[in-house]
């Protein structure tokens, strides 16, 4: 279970924000060179930021549930 918690912490702190940042920067760079598709890239930027917000809210909500109910682990069946 500790491994799973470490993976979630890594996702929360590094991977999701960094991936969103790279996606937004990539879209801005593509917008500079392809002005015809600027609206498409603006929509992609909006979707990336919305993903970041929703994913962070889900993780915060999970932390609130964990704090309220406590850590719940199923006992080993063996």
Secondary structure, DSSP 4 states (H G I P E B T S, - for coil): -HHHHHHHHHIIIIIHHHHHHHHHHHHHHHHHH-GGGHHHHHHHHHHHHHHHHHHHHHHHHHHHHHHHH----PPP--
